Amino acid sequence: MQDHEFEGQVMLPPQSLKAKKGRGAVSNMQGRYDTQAREAFDDGWAPDPDDAEAELLPPRTIVTAETAKTILTRNQSPDIPFNVSLNPYRGCEHGCIYCFARPSHSYLGLSPGLDFETKLFAKVNAPDLLRAELSKPGYQVESLALGVNTDAYQPCEREYQLTRRVLQVLAECNHPVGLITKSSLIERDIDILAPMAARNLAAASVTLTTLDSMISRTLEPRAAAPARRLRTIETLTKAGIPVGVSIAPIIPFVTEPDIEKIMSAARDAGAVMATYVVLRLPWEVSPLFKEWLEAHFPDRAARVMNRVRDMRGGKEYEAEFGSRMRGEGVWADLIQQRIEKGITRFGFHGRHSKFRSLDCTQFKRPAYIPPSGARAAAAAKAGQMNLF
């Protein structure tokens, strides 16, 4: 066995490659900032791994309320079609093994593996922070991307409704927003999104990685099934909301054969845009993904990783702007050609065209209501303006 090394820290390899029911990650590998290496040891008290009843008890999901200090994230990445994003949650119960956000859990002292999909954080003050940010005199409006790092419509949103409350703030002040999700829960908010879309203030994108439900069940275990996502595209389209399909990530020999089928099915469901991203394996995502391959596709694991390296200049990942989303070399060029031909064949718009064309001229600054000020809230409700 080889140790995984990140930034000088040595992390022991996982002790088992047995898949966890309903979870994407095979192990709870250490994050790259851990200062101590830990190795599992059976002292006789742990459940028998071959016990059928033990297998019925998957890791439990725990959601912790978090009071965030800031809520808007700004970037200057030239290969991303937005500059400002908002993420109501840390971690994601969908459990997509390929998620590029997994390494962010290392900053919290948690594992990018099972911890990322079982130990979640809800930014309960997100709507209040957003309102405060938009009410600042110097705020410059531009399209806001909602739920980019982790899915804004993951299962805990049913209880917390942070995404819905954020959308209510955005709708109130005519602020343009683009959403991306794998969840059918977005249909709940059509009453907010449809009127916004009618004023060119909202667009959505649904990620569709594969049409094979069996692959999807292990690749993104708690996200909506592929067929259900297609129905979501259709439902949003019928409501007048422009929808794109994000074919991401494209995994060689796993999801890559489905490219044209996905584009055809999404077009038939009403999608008007199509984008793609080649598999990215930054930091701890690489060993976690290789564990997943060995657990679910041992027959083609080596072949998949060889092709990944072919598209990354011999490495497992290259973070250079411009090529990190697309890869490089012959195989990356072939994938790009297939996507471009598919866009023409199925009549899709260009990459992110709808998101970039959302209207920023209708914005009206909201009144700031201090979240803890009952008197200020009452005054605002009565129509009294802010002093500052």
C-alpha positions as CSV (number, residue, x, y, z in Angstrom):
1,M,0.0,0.0,0.0
2,Q,1.1,3.5,-0.7
3,D,0.6,6.5,1.6
4,H,-1.2,9.5,0.2
5,E,0.8,12.7,0.8
6,F,-0.5,16.3,0.8
7,E,1.5,19.3,1.8
8,G,3.9,17.3,3.9
9,Q,1.2,15.4,5.8
10,V,1.2,11.7,5.6
11,M,-2.2,10.0,5.5
12,L,-2.7,6.3,5.9
13,P,-4.6,4.5,3.2
14,P,-8.1,3.2,3.9
15,Q,-8.4,-0.2,5.6
16,S,-11.3,-1.4,3.4
17,L,-12.6,-0.8,0.0
18,K,-16.1,-2.0,0.8
19,A,-18.8,0.4,-0.4
20,K,-21.2,2.0,2.1
21,K,-24.8,1.6,1.2
22,G,-26.3,5.0,0.2
23,R,-23.0,6.8,0.3
24,G,-20.5,7.8,-2.4
25,A,-17.2,7.7,-0.5
26,V,-15.8,4.3,0.4
27,S,-13.7,5.6,3.3
28,N,-13.3,8.5,5.7
29,M,-9.8,9.3,4.7
30,Q,-7.9,12.0,6.5
31,G,-7.8,15.6,5.2
32,R,-4.5,17.1,4.1
33,Y,-4.3,19.4,7.1
34,D,-4.5,16.7,9.8
35,T,-1.3,16.6,11.9
36,Q,-1.8,13.1,13.1
37,A,-2.2,9.8,11.2
38,R,-4.8,7.4,12.4
39,E,-5.2,3.7,11.6
40,A,-8.3,1.7,12.3
41,F,-7.9,-1.1,14.9
42,D,-10.4,-3.8,15.7
43,D,-10.6,-4.1,19.5
44,G,-13.6,-6.5,19.4
45,W,-16.2,-3.9,20.1
46,A,-17.0,-2.9,16.5
47,P,-19.9,-4.6,14.7
48,D,-19.0,-7.5,12.5
49,P,-18.4,-6.1,9.0
50,D,-20.1,-9.3,7.6
51,D,-23.1,-8.9,9.8
52,A,-26.2,-8.3,7.6
53,E,-27.8,-6.1,10.2
54,A,-24.8,-3.9,10.5
55,E,-24.9,-3.3,6.8
56,L,-28.4,-1.9,7.1
57,L,-27.1,0.9,9.3
58,P,-25.3,3.4,7.0
59,P,-23.5,6.5,8.5
60,R,-26.0,8.9,9.9
61,T,-26.4,12.4,8.5
62,I,-25.8,15.3,11.0
63,V,-26.7,18.9,10.1
64,T,-25.2,21.6,12.3
65,A,-26.5,25.2,12.3
66,E,-23.8,27.7,11.5
67,T,-23.9,31.5,11.8
68,A,-21.8,32.6,8.9
69,K,-19.8,35.9,8.9
70,T,-20.1,36.5,5.2
71,I,-22.3,34.9,2.5
72,L,-21.1,36.0,-1.0
73,T,-18.1,34.4,-2.5
74,R,-16.2,36.3,-5.3
75,N,-13.8,34.8,-7.8
76,Q,-11.9,36.1,-10.8
77,S,-11.5,32.7,-12.6
78,P,-11.5,33.3,-16.3
79,D,-13.1,29.9,-17.1
80,I,-16.1,30.3,-14.8
81,P,-19.1,32.2,-16.2
82,F,-19.9,34.0,-13.0
83,N,-18.1,36.3,-10.5
84,V,-20.3,36.0,-7.4
85,S,-21.8,32.9,-5.8
86,L,-23.7,31.9,-2.7
87,N,-23.7,28.5,-1.0
88,P,-26.3,28.0,1.8
89,Y,-24.7,24.7,2.9
90,R,-21.2,23.2,3.6
91,G,-20.9,19.6,2.7
92,C,-23.5,17.8,0.6
93,E,-25.6,14.7,1.3
94,H,-25.9,13.8,-2.4
95,G,-22.5,12.2,-1.9
96,C,-21.2,12.6,-5.4
97,I,-17.8,10.9,-5.3
98,Y,-16.3,13.3,-7.9
99,C,-17.4,16.5,-6.1
100,F,-14.6,19.1,-6.4
101,A,-15.8,20.7,-3.1
102,R,-14.9,17.7,-1.0
103,P,-11.4,19.1,-0.1
104,S,-13.1,22.1,1.5
105,H,-14.1,19.9,4.5
106,S,-10.4,19.6,5.3
107,Y,-10.5,23.3,6.4
108,L,-13.0,22.3,9.0
109,G,-10.9,19.5,10.4
110,L,-13.2,16.9,8.9
111,S,-12.7,14.2,6.2
112,P,-13.4,14.9,2.6
113,G,-14.7,11.4,2.5
114,L,-17.7,10.2,4.4
115,D,-17.7,13.3,6.7
116,F,-18.3,15.5,3.6
117,E,-21.6,13.8,2.9
118,T,-22.7,13.1,6.5
119,K,-21.5,16.1,8.6
120,L,-23.2,19.1,7.0
121,F,-23.4,22.7,8.0
122,A,-26.4,25.0,7.3
123,K,-25.7,28.7,7.2
124,V,-28.9,29.7,8.9
125,N,-28.4,33.4,8.6
126,A,-27.8,33.3,4.9
127,P,-30.9,35.2,3.9
128,D,-30.2,38.0,6.4
129,L,-26.6,38.3,5.4
130,L,-27.7,38.5,1.7
131,R,-30.2,41.2,2.4
132,A,-27.6,43.2,4.3
133,E,-25.1,42.8,1.5
134,L,-27.5,43.9,-1.2
135,S,-28.6,46.9,0.8
136,K,-25.1,48.4,0.9
137,P,-24.8,51.6,-1.1
138,G,-21.7,50.4,-2.9
139,Y,-23.1,47.0,-4.0
140,Q,-22.7,46.4,-7.7
141,V,-25.3,44.0,-9.1
142,E,-24.2,41.1,-11.3
143,S,-25.7,37.6,-11.9
144,L,-25.5,35.5,-8.7
145,A,-24.8,31.8,-9.0
146,L,-26.7,29.9,-6.3
147,G,-25.5,26.4,-5.1
148,V,-22.3,26.0,-7.1
149,N,-19.9,24.6,-4.5
150,T,-22.5,22.3,-2.9
151,D,-26.1,21.7,-4.0
152,A,-28.5,24.3,-2.7
153,Y,-31.3,21.7,-3.0
154,Q,-29.8,18.8,-1.2
155,P,-32.1,16.9,1.2
156,C,-31.7,19.1,4.3
157,E,-33.1,22.1,2.3
158,R,-36.6,20.6,2.8
159,E,-36.3,21.4,6.5
160,Y,-34.1,24.5,6.5
161,Q,-35.5,26.2,3.4
162,L,-32.5,28.5,3.2
163,T,-32.4,28.4,-0.6
164,R,-36.1,29.4,-0.9
165,R,-35.6,32.3,1.5
166,V,-32.6,33.5,-0.4
167,L,-34.6,33.4,-3.6
168,Q,-37.3,35.4,-1.9
169,V,-34.8,38.1,-1.1
170,L,-33.5,38.1,-4.7
171,A,-37.0,38.2,-6.2
172,E,-37.9,41.1,-3.9
173,C,-35.1,43.3,-5.3
174,N,-35.1,42.0,-8.9
175,H,-31.7,40.5,-8.6
176,P,-30.6,38.0,-11.4
177,V,-29.8,34.5,-10.3
178,G,-28.6,31.3,-11.9
179,L,-29.0,27.9,-10.2
180,I,-27.4,24.5,-10.8
181,T,-28.7,21.3,-9.1
182,K,-29.2,17.6,-9.3
183,S,-32.4,17.7,-7.3
184,S,-36.0,17.8,-8.2
185,L,-36.6,19.9,-5.1
186,I,-36.1,23.0,-7.3
187,E,-39.6,22.4,-8.6
188,R,-40.9,23.6,-5.2
189,D,-39.7,27.1,-5.9
190,I,-41.2,27.5,-9.4
191,D,-43.6,30.0,-7.8
192,I,-40.6,32.3,-7.3
193,L,-38.5,31.4,-10.3
194,A,-41.1,31.5,-13.0
195,P,-42.0,35.2,-12.5
196,M,-38.3,36.0,-12.3
197,A,-37.6,34.1,-15.5
198,A,-40.4,36.0,-17.2
199,R,-38.4,39.2,-16.5
200,N,-35.1,37.6,-17.6
201,L,-33.9,37.4,-14.0
202,A,-33.5,33.6,-13.5
203,A,-32.1,30.6,-15.3
204,A,-31.4,27.0,-14.1
205,S,-29.1,24.2,-15.0
206,V,-29.6,20.5,-14.2
207,T,-26.5,18.3,-13.9
208,L,-27.0,15.0,-15.8
209,T,-23.9,12.8,-15.5
210,T,-25.3,9.6,-16.9
211,L,-28.6,8.0,-18.0
212,D,-27.7,4.7,-16.3
213,S,-29.5,4.6,-13.0
214,M,-27.3,1.8,-11.7
215,I,-24.1,3.9,-12.3
216,S,-25.8,7.0,-10.9
217,R,-26.8,5.2,-7.7
218,T,-23.2,4.6,-6.8
219,L,-21.7,7.8,-8.4
220,E,-24.1,10.3,-6.8
221,P,-26.1,8.1,-4.4
222,R,-28.6,10.6,-2.8
223,A,-29.2,12.8,-5.8
224,A,-32.3,12.4,-8.0
225,A,-32.3,9.5,-10.5
226,P,-31.5,10.5,-14.1
227,A,-35.0,10.0,-15.3
228,R,-36.3,12.2,-12.5
229,R,-33.9,15.0,-13.5
230,L,-35.2,14.8,-17.0
231,R,-38.7,15.3,-15.7
232,T,-37.4,18.3,-13.7
233,I,-36.0,19.8,-16.9
234,E,-39.4,19.4,-18.5
235,T,-41.3,20.8,-15.5
236,L,-39.1,23.9,-15.3
237,T,-39.3,24.4,-19.1
238,K,-43.1,24.2,-19.1
239,A,-43.1,26.9,-16.3
240,G,-41.1,29.2,-18.6
241,I,-37.8,28.9,-16.9
242,P,-34.8,28.5,-19.3
243,V,-32.9,25.3,-18.4
244,G,-29.6,24.0,-19.4
245,V,-28.0,20.6,-19.0
246,S,-24.6,20.3,-17.4
247,I,-22.9,17.1,-18.5
248,A,-20.5,16.9,-15.6
249,P,-18.2,15.3,-15.0
250,I,-17.4,13.3,-18.1
251,I,-15.6,10.2,-16.8
252,P,-13.8,8.1,-19.4
253,F,-15.3,4.6,-20.0
254,V,-17.9,5.2,-17.2
255,T,-20.2,8.2,-18.2
256,E,-18.4,9.3,-21.4
257,P,-20.2,6.8,-23.7
258,D,-23.5,8.6,-22.8
259,I,-22.6,12.1,-24.0
260,E,-24.8,12.1,-27.1
261,K,-27.7,10.2,-25.4
262,I,-27.7,12.8,-22.6
263,M,-27.8,15.7,-25.0
264,S,-30.6,14.1,-27.0
265,A,-32.7,13.3,-23.9
266,A,-32.1,16.8,-22.4
267,R,-33.2,18.5,-25.6
268,D,-36.3,16.4,-25.8
269,A,-37.1,17.4,-22.2
270,G,-36.8,21.1,-23.1
271,A,-33.2,22.1,-22.3
272,V,-31.9,25.0,-24.3
273,M,-28.2,25.1,-23.2
274,A,-25.5,22.4,-22.8
275,T,-22.2,22.6,-21.0
276,Y,-19.6,20.0,-19.9
277,V,-16.7,19.4,-17.6
278,V,-14.1,16.7,-17.8
279,L,-13.5,14.8,-14.5
280,R,-11.5,16.9,-12.1
281,L,-9.5,15.2,-9.2
282,P,-8.1,18.0,-7.0
283,W,-6.4,17.1,-3.7
284,E,-8.2,14.4,-1.8
285,V,-10.8,13.8,-4.6
286,S,-8.1,11.8,-6.4
287,P,-7.6,9.0,-3.8
288,L,-11.3,9.0,-3.0
289,F,-12.3,8.5,-6.6
290,K,-9.7,5.7,-7.1
291,E,-11.2,3.9,-4.1
292,W,-14.6,4.3,-5.6
293,L,-13.3,2.8,-8.9
294,E,-11.8,-0.2,-7.2
295,A,-15.0,-0.8,-5.3
296,H,-17.5,-0.4,-8.2
297,F,-15.5,-0.8,-11.4
298,P,-12.4,-2.9,-10.6
299,D,-12.5,-4.3,-14.2
300,R,-11.8,-0.9,-15.7
301,A,-10.2,1.1,-12.9
302,A,-6.7,1.2,-14.4
303,R,-8.0,2.0,-17.8
304,V,-10.0,4.9,-16.5
305,M,-7.1,6.5,-14.6
306,N,-4.8,6.0,-17.6
307,R,-7.2,8.0,-19.7
308,V,-7.5,10.7,-17.0
309,R,-3.7,11.1,-17.0
310,D,-3.7,11.3,-20.8
311,M,-6.0,14.3,-20.5
312,R,-3.9,15.9,-17.7
313,G,-0.5,15.9,-19.2
314,G,0.5,12.7,-17.4
315,K,-0.9,13.9,-14.0
316,E,-4.1,13.0,-12.2
317,Y,-5.0,16.7,-12.1
318,E,-3.8,20.0,-13.4
319,A,-5.4,23.1,-12.0
320,E,-4.4,25.5,-14.8
321,F,-7.1,28.0,-15.9
322,G,-8.5,27.1,-19.3
323,S,-7.6,23.5,-19.3
324,R,-8.8,22.3,-15.8
325,M,-12.4,22.1,-17.0
326,R,-11.6,20.6,-20.4
327,G,-8.4,18.7,-20.2
328,E,-5.8,18.6,-22.9
329,G,-4.5,16.3,-25.6
330,V,-6.1,14.0,-28.2
331,W,-8.8,12.5,-25.9
332,A,-9.8,15.9,-24.5
333,D,-10.1,17.3,-28.0
334,L,-12.3,14.4,-29.1
335,I,-14.7,15.0,-26.2
336,Q,-14.8,18.7,-27.0
337,Q,-15.6,17.9,-30.7
338,R,-18.4,15.5,-29.6
339,I,-19.9,18.3,-27.4
340,E,-19.7,21.0,-30.1
341,K,-21.2,18.7,-32.7
342,G,-24.0,17.8,-30.3
343,I,-24.7,21.5,-29.6
344,T,-25.2,22.1,-33.3
345,R,-27.1,18.8,-33.9
346,F,-29.5,19.3,-31.1
347,G,-29.9,23.0,-31.4
348,F,-28.5,24.1,-28.1
349,H,-27.4,27.7,-27.4
350,G,-23.7,28.4,-26.8
351,R,-21.9,27.8,-23.5
352,H,-23.6,29.6,-20.6
353,S,-25.2,32.1,-23.0
354,K,-28.4,32.4,-21.0
355,F,-26.7,32.9,-17.7
356,R,-24.5,35.7,-19.1
357,S,-27.5,37.5,-20.6
358,L,-29.6,37.8,-17.4
359,D,-30.8,41.4,-16.8
360,C,-29.0,43.4,-14.2
361,T,-30.8,46.7,-14.9
362,Q,-33.9,46.0,-12.9
363,F,-32.2,45.8,-9.5
364,K,-33.7,47.8,-6.7
365,R,-31.9,48.0,-3.4
366,P,-33.8,46.3,-0.5
367,A,-34.4,47.9,2.8
368,Y,-32.0,46.6,5.4
369,I,-33.8,44.9,8.3
370,P,-31.4,44.0,11.2
371,P,-32.2,40.3,12.0
372,S,-32.3,40.9,15.7
373,G,-34.1,44.2,15.7
374,A,-37.8,43.7,16.2
375,R,-38.4,47.4,16.3
376,A,-36.6,47.9,13.0
377,A,-38.5,45.1,11.4
378,A,-41.8,46.6,12.5
379,A,-40.8,50.0,11.2
380,A,-39.9,48.5,7.8
381,K,-43.2,46.7,7.7
382,A,-45.0,49.9,8.3
383,G,-43.1,51.6,5.5
384,Q,-40.6,53.6,7.5
385,M,-37.3,54.1,5.6
386,N,-33.8,53.5,7.0
387,L,-31.9,56.5,8.4
388,F,-28.7,55.3,6.7
